[in-house]
Amino acid sequence: MIEVKGLAKRFALENPKAGSESGHRDPRQRGRFFHSVEQVSLSCKPGEVLGLIGPNGAGKTTTLRMLSGVLQPDRGEVVIDGEELHRDDGSVRRKVGFLSATTAIYERLTVEENLRYFGQLYGLTPSLCDERIEALCSQLDMDDFRHRRVLDLSSGMKQRANIARAVVHQPKVIIFDEPTTGLDIMSTETILQFIDSQKQAGRPVIFSTHHLEEVSLLCDQLSVILVGRSNYNGPLEAFAGSRDAVALRRTFMQQHERSMTVAGSMEAADVQADLA
Ligand SMILES: Nc1ncnc2c1ncn2[C@@H]1O[C@H](COP(=O)(O)OP(=O)(O)OP(=O)(O)O)[C@@H](O)[C@H]1O
């Protein structure tokens, strides 16, 4: 069980005047600080999948970084199985498997070498490490490329390796930040199935996404963040027909159209990697 109450995080700005010059001043910019997250609460029970959604810049990544222990909140608390994450020596942090855009993985090592390295770093015995590698390669459909260097993989393959690295120590809580963004259909499908398997194994799973169809397919609970604040927490059905949902869908559609050009060039790079 993960419970999050009243989280807030602000960042000191290097150039506080930048926003005012362009005329696009976010209300979260006040004085020398940008208040990325002002008031976020949510909870996720074992065997539940919670989808975290919100427009670009809403504060999802900042929230997830606080939930995983990477960022220290200015206010609020994150409680995992009754223990506060940020008042601890690191043992609670180990209960979290966190995937982000900056998940560290060694590009010059193969997928398997990476998993063995990180497994040992988490203190797994060699035999347990082997067991985990076998299971993850099968679950994430990585057998065909487990002996290839990460450097030579397509983004979909790389993301599956990142996920395996994030959960190699069998964490109690799974937190994924935009796990399928920019990926091909097959990798997306594999990752969604993996999330479902974690749910079936009784773990709480929280993941952020811009794809509403992934939310309706997988999530039991929905958490919506708007301008750094929790706007909705609860079952998907109750939110789906609301006026907020219609406005949010429109925002996502506009953002999706803007990102199509970027996605197109990423796909081209993937094809090159697959051919190599
Ligand atoms: N270190 C930082 N310093 C200043 N501002 C920051 C910093 N990190 C994040 N922000 C700002 O906080 C806001 C929230 O960022 P965040 O990355 O959490 O949003 P998001 O909802 O994940 O967005 P996206 O969907 O685009 O990934 C953004 O306006 C961002 O520019």
The ligand as a Gaussian input file, in Angstrom:
#p B3LYP/6-31G(d) Opt

LIG

0 1
 N       14.372000      21.398000     -11.516000
 C       13.399000      22.213000     -11.916000
 N       13.547000      23.569000     -11.876000
 C       12.553000      24.409000     -12.254000
 N       11.352000      23.992000     -12.725000
 C       11.150000      22.659000     -12.802000
 C       12.145000      21.712000     -12.429000
 N       11.638000      20.461000     -12.614000
 C       10.393000      20.634000     -13.112000
 N       10.114000      21.951000     -13.223000
 C        8.859000      22.527000     -13.734000
 O        7.769000      21.975000     -12.983000
 C        6.643000      21.787000     -13.828000
 C        6.193000      20.355000     -13.700000
 O        7.156000      19.522000     -14.331000
 P        6.946000      17.958000     -14.489000
 O        8.086000      17.431000     -15.282000
 O        6.703000      17.375000     -13.154000
 O        5.589000      17.914000     -15.335000
 P        4.877000      16.695000     -16.071000
 O        3.448000      16.723000     -15.676000
 O        5.632000      15.436000     -15.816000
 O        5.015000      17.111000     -17.591000
 P        5.151000      16.202000     -18.937000
 O        3.846000      15.545000     -19.138000
 O        5.460000      17.214000     -19.979000
 O        6.294000      15.243000     -18.707000
 C        7.073000      22.161000     -15.249000
 O        6.613000      23.478000     -15.530000
 C        8.590000      22.121000     -15.173000
 O        9.171000      23.036000     -16.079000

